Amino acid sequence: MNKIIIFATLALLALLFTPALTFSAVSSLPNFANVSSVSDLFTSIVNAVMKLALMFAVVMIIWSGFMFITAQGEEAKIKKARQNLIYTLVGVIVIILSTELANYINELLGGTASSLIEKIKSPLNQFIALLFTLATVYFIWGIIEYIKSAGDEAALKKGKAHMIYGIIGMAVMASAFGIVAMLQESFGF
């Protein structure tokens, strides 16, 4: 009985694929992935693997949380949950860095993937502007402390220190902003 089922299945498959085999010289195979070059194929594979890896990372983070919850104060279980979470977060960092490496390889193959520098340029400028703002607020806070001190030597000293560190912070952030702008101009980012 099993031999008849196997034979019937093979015969049916042969009938189904016969038109594809007979017309294969005339027609082309369907392009389900919309791939037109090696670079596109590489990008499709990397994106699919990255999505799977990130989904697995989310599952592992949830699992780590479950391990923390069920540890109930036992040090060994808490240590294992912490290790699991750390390994997962390191894995996420590796996934992101490997994606950037894959984008670089894709650019070498002739693709148009955005580079790592293009991805971090705008957030880096925003981060520098945020730090400059924080340094300015710190400086203003020092001025307010200096004015409020009203003869208290310790408060005067503390206000001066805040003003000096605020000025140093603003100078460092302004120079970092300048260095980033100079690198962008020099290397055409």
Secondary structure, DSSP 8 states (H G I E B T S, - for coil): -HHHHHHHHHHHHHHHHHHHHHTTTTS----TT---SHHHHHHHHHHHHHHHHHHHHHHHHHHHHHHHHHHTT-HHHHHHHHHHHHHHHHHHHHHHHHHHHHHHHHHHTT-----HHHHHHHHHHHHHHHHHHHHHHHHHHHHHHHHHTTT-HHHHHHHHHHHHHHHHHHHHHHHHHHHHHHHHHHHT-
